[in-house]
Amino acid sequence: MRVLLAVNPNSRRGRRFGEAVREELRRLGIEAVVHHDDAPIDAIVAAGGDGTFVRQIARALHMKVPMGLIPLGTFNDLARTLGVPQDVAGACAVIAGGRTRAVDVACVNNAFYVNEASIGISSRIARLQTPENKQRFGALAILATAFAALRVWRPFHAEIAFDGRRERVRAVQLTVANSHRFGGVISVESAAIDDGRLDLYAVDIDTFGQALAVLGAILTGRAGPAAGLRTYRAASFEVSTHRPHRITADGEPAGKTPARFELLPQALRIFVP
């Protein structure tokens, strides 16, 4: 097998384990190259976090090859969703095993993602993070920027169109999830990464009590309504806001509203245990 290896150079673990990934793949009989030439490529392997992975999706879809994942990020939501081991040797062994699973790929403003796209607080958190702080402090950097973002949150109004319906919501956070697992700690049992549906969560909180109720509903995996939480499920959503709001998709910039969120059902094959 010959694979194109993409390593995140801005990741602490990427720099630390990048060579170890290449050596382990080589030990398993897999040739890993870092530059695409004219020779055939059998797969693309992303060594890093979910952001590193989604930056390679367009190339994998174009080349019609599967993707492998070596989880070297902070939360590694996709690896946890698919059961990919968190250690280099285990993750490389999954790729060598050759078994793949077809998953849905979501798209917003021509940006692909696999876990979630967000407008509001979490989008602001992603923008406040710097590669330097993430390298030095890891998850602590995310926690620090979360507190900074929460200090200045402001609700916004959005119109959501789906399945011939239109809903108006007031929210501090809109999340359009493709997977049941996202945000490092959130897991919704009724959703799946290959169910052909997106799940939109509109969070509107004014008090600490409401924040606790919403957090409890999400952390326990309940997709049903809670005070301050509205949920919708559809194959696509169109979201418009009074003024443009930035969107992040798996932590990467993905343009602004208005935007259409849609699915490519089971469009990508990923190596799994």
C-alpha positions as CSV (number, residue, x, y, z in Angstrom):
1,M,0.0,0.0,0.0
2,R,1.2,3.5,-0.8
3,V,-0.3,6.4,1.1
4,L,-0.1,10.2,1.1
5,L,0.7,11.3,4.6
6,A,-0.5,14.7,5.9
7,V,1.0,15.7,9.3
8,N,-0.1,18.9,11.1
9,P,3.2,20.9,11.6
10,N,1.5,23.2,14.1
11,S,0.5,20.4,16.4
12,R,2.8,19.5,19.4
13,R,2.1,15.8,19.0
14,G,2.3,16.1,15.2
15,R,5.9,17.4,15.4
16,R,6.7,14.9,18.1
17,F,5.2,11.8,16.5
18,G,5.3,12.6,12.8
19,E,8.5,10.5,12.2
20,A,7.2,7.7,14.4
21,V,4.1,7.5,12.2
22,R,6.2,7.2,9.1
23,E,8.4,4.5,10.7
24,E,5.4,2.5,12.0
25,L,3.7,2.6,8.6
26,R,6.9,1.5,7.0
27,R,7.3,-1.4,9.5
28,L,3.8,-2.5,8.5
29,G,4.7,-2.6,4.8
30,I,3.0,0.8,4.0
31,E,5.0,3.3,1.9
32,A,4.2,6.9,3.2
33,V,5.0,9.9,1.0
34,V,4.5,13.5,1.9
35,H,4.3,14.9,-1.6
36,H,1.9,13.6,-4.3
37,D,3.7,12.6,-7.5
38,D,2.6,10.7,-10.6
39,A,2.7,7.3,-8.9
40,P,-0.6,5.9,-7.7
41,I,-1.8,6.6,-4.2
42,D,-4.0,4.0,-2.4
43,A,-5.1,6.2,0.5
44,I,-4.6,9.5,2.3
45,V,-3.5,9.3,6.0
46,A,-4.0,12.4,8.2
47,A,-1.9,12.5,11.3
48,G,-3.2,15.2,13.6
49,G,-6.6,16.4,15.0
50,D,-9.9,16.6,13.2
51,G,-8.9,19.8,11.5
52,T,-6.0,18.1,9.8
53,F,-8.4,15.3,8.7
54,V,-11.0,17.6,7.2
55,R,-8.4,19.6,5.2
56,Q,-7.7,16.4,3.2
57,I,-11.3,15.3,2.5
58,A,-11.6,17.2,-0.8
59,R,-8.5,15.6,-2.1
60,A,-9.7,12.1,-1.0
61,L,-13.0,12.6,-2.7
62,H,-11.4,13.8,-5.9
63,M,-8.9,10.9,-5.9
64,K,-11.6,8.4,-4.8
65,V,-9.4,6.9,-2.2
66,P,-10.1,6.0,1.5
67,M,-8.6,8.0,4.4
68,G,-6.7,6.8,7.5
69,L,-6.6,8.7,10.7
70,I,-3.7,8.9,13.2
71,P,-5.3,10.9,16.1
72,L,-2.7,13.4,17.4
73,G,-5.1,16.2,18.2
74,T,-6.7,17.5,21.5
75,F,-10.1,15.9,21.4
76,N,-10.0,13.5,18.4
77,D,-13.7,13.3,18.2
78,L,-13.7,11.4,14.8
79,A,-11.3,8.8,16.1
80,R,-13.4,8.2,19.2
81,T,-16.6,8.0,17.0
82,L,-15.0,5.3,14.8
83,G,-13.1,3.4,17.5
84,V,-9.7,4.2,16.1
85,P,-7.0,3.7,18.8
86,Q,-5.4,6.8,20.3
87,D,-1.9,5.5,20.1
88,V,0.3,5.6,16.9
89,A,0.9,1.9,16.7
90,G,-2.7,1.0,17.1
91,A,-4.0,3.6,14.6
92,C,-1.4,2.5,12.0
93,A,-2.4,-1.2,12.5
94,V,-6.0,-0.2,11.7
95,I,-4.8,1.2,8.3
96,A,-2.7,-1.9,7.6
97,G,-5.8,-4.0,8.4
98,G,-7.6,-2.5,5.3
99,R,-11.1,-2.5,6.7
100,T,-13.1,0.7,5.8
101,R,-16.4,2.2,6.8
102,A,-18.4,4.6,4.6
103,V,-19.4,7.7,6.4
104,D,-21.5,10.8,5.6
105,V,-19.6,14.0,4.8
106,A,-21.2,17.4,5.6
107,C,-20.5,20.5,3.6
108,V,-21.1,24.2,4.3
109,N,-19.8,27.1,2.0
110,N,-17.7,24.5,0.1
111,A,-16.0,23.4,3.3
112,F,-16.2,19.8,4.3
113,Y,-16.6,18.5,7.8
114,V,-17.3,15.3,9.6
115,N,-18.2,16.2,13.2
116,E,-20.0,19.6,13.5
117,A,-20.2,23.2,12.2
118,S,-21.0,26.1,14.5
119,I,-22.2,29.6,14.6
120,G,-21.9,31.6,17.8
121,I,-19.9,30.9,21.0
122,S,-17.9,27.8,19.8
123,S,-17.1,29.5,16.5
124,R,-15.7,32.5,18.5
125,I,-13.7,30.1,20.7
126,A,-12.2,28.5,17.6
127,R,-11.2,32.0,16.3
128,L,-9.6,33.0,19.6
129,Q,-7.3,30.0,19.7
130,T,-3.9,30.4,18.3
131,P,-1.6,27.6,17.1
132,E,1.1,28.8,19.6
133,N,-1.2,28.6,22.6
134,K,-2.6,25.2,21.6
135,Q,1.0,23.9,21.2
136,R,2.0,25.1,24.6
137,F,-1.2,24.5,26.7
138,G,-3.3,22.0,24.7
139,A,-6.8,21.6,26.2
140,L,-6.1,24.4,28.8
141,A,-5.8,26.8,25.9
142,I,-9.3,25.9,24.7
143,L,-10.6,26.3,28.2
144,A,-9.1,29.7,28.5
145,T,-10.5,30.9,25.2
146,A,-13.9,29.5,26.1
147,F,-14.0,31.7,29.2
148,A,-13.0,34.7,27.1
149,A,-15.7,34.0,24.6
150,L,-18.4,33.5,27.3
151,R,-17.7,36.9,28.8
152,V,-18.9,38.6,25.7
153,W,-21.6,36.3,24.3
154,R,-24.5,38.0,22.5
155,P,-27.7,36.2,21.3
156,F,-28.5,36.5,17.6
157,H,-31.6,35.7,15.5
158,A,-31.6,33.2,12.7
159,E,-34.1,31.7,10.3
160,I,-33.7,28.0,9.6
161,A,-35.2,26.4,6.5
162,F,-35.5,22.6,6.1
163,D,-38.0,20.1,4.7
164,G,-40.3,22.8,3.5
165,R,-40.5,24.5,6.9
166,R,-39.1,27.7,8.2
167,E,-38.3,28.3,11.9
168,R,-37.1,31.5,13.6
169,V,-34.8,31.1,16.6
170,R,-32.9,33.2,19.0
171,A,-29.7,31.7,20.0
172,V,-26.2,32.2,21.4
173,Q,-25.0,29.0,19.6
174,L,-26.2,27.1,16.5
175,T,-24.5,23.7,15.9
176,V,-25.2,21.6,12.8
177,A,-23.8,18.1,13.6
178,N,-23.0,15.3,11.3
179,S,-21.9,12.9,14.0
180,H,-23.2,11.8,17.3
181,R,-19.9,12.9,19.0
182,F,-18.5,16.4,18.9
183,G,-17.1,19.2,21.1
184,G,-14.8,16.8,23.0
185,V,-17.5,15.8,25.5
186,I,-20.8,15.7,23.7
187,S,-22.4,12.4,22.5
188,V,-26.0,12.1,21.3
189,E,-27.1,8.5,21.2
190,S,-29.9,9.0,18.6
191,A,-27.5,10.4,15.9
192,A,-24.9,8.7,13.8
193,I,-22.2,9.6,11.3
194,D,-23.8,7.5,8.6
195,D,-27.5,8.0,9.1
196,G,-28.0,10.4,6.2
197,R,-29.2,13.2,8.5
198,L,-27.8,16.4,10.1
199,D,-28.8,17.5,13.6
200,L,-29.2,21.2,14.3
201,Y,-29.0,22.4,17.9
202,A,-30.1,25.9,18.7
203,V,-29.0,27.0,22.2
204,D,-30.6,30.1,23.8
205,I,-29.6,30.7,27.4
206,D,-30.0,33.8,29.6
207,T,-29.2,32.4,33.0
208,F,-26.7,30.0,34.6
209,G,-29.6,27.7,35.4
210,Q,-30.6,27.5,31.8
211,A,-26.9,26.8,30.9
212,L,-26.8,23.9,33.3
213,A,-30.1,22.4,31.9
214,V,-28.8,22.6,28.3
215,L,-25.5,21.2,29.3
216,G,-27.1,18.3,31.2
217,A,-29.4,17.5,28.2
218,I,-26.5,17.4,25.8
219,L,-24.0,15.5,28.0
220,T,-26.6,12.8,28.8
221,G,-27.2,12.3,25.1
222,R,-30.8,13.5,25.1
223,A,-31.8,15.1,21.8
224,G,-35.2,16.0,23.1
225,P,-36.2,19.6,24.1
226,A,-34.9,21.2,27.2
227,A,-35.2,24.8,28.5
228,G,-33.0,26.8,26.2
229,L,-32.4,24.0,23.7
230,R,-34.2,23.4,20.4
231,T,-33.3,20.5,18.1
232,Y,-34.1,19.7,14.4
233,R,-33.1,16.8,12.1
234,A,-33.0,16.9,8.3
235,A,-30.8,16.1,5.3
236,S,-30.0,19.8,4.8
237,F,-30.5,23.2,6.4
238,E,-30.4,26.7,5.2
239,V,-29.5,29.3,7.9
240,S,-29.7,33.0,7.5
241,T,-29.1,35.8,10.0
242,H,-29.8,39.5,10.1
243,R,-26.1,40.2,9.8
244,P,-23.3,37.8,8.6
245,H,-22.0,35.5,11.3
246,R,-18.8,33.5,11.0
247,I,-19.0,29.7,10.8
248,T,-16.4,27.1,11.8
249,A,-16.5,23.5,10.6
250,D,-14.5,21.1,12.8
251,G,-12.6,24.1,14.1
252,E,-11.7,25.4,10.7
253,P,-13.0,28.7,9.1
254,A,-16.0,28.0,6.9
255,G,-17.2,31.4,5.7
256,K,-20.3,33.3,7.0
257,T,-24.0,33.2,7.0
258,P,-26.3,32.9,5.0
259,A,-25.2,29.3,4.4
260,R,-26.5,25.9,3.3
261,F,-25.6,22.9,5.3
262,E,-25.9,19.6,3.3
263,L,-24.7,16.0,3.2
264,L,-22.9,13.7,0.9
265,P,-24.3,10.4,2.1
266,Q,-21.7,7.8,2.8
267,A,-19.3,9.6,0.4
268,L,-16.0,8.9,2.3
269,R,-14.4,5.6,3.3
270,I,-12.3,5.6,6.4
271,F,-10.1,2.8,7.8
272,V,-11.7,1.4,11.0
273,P,-10.9,-1.5,13.4
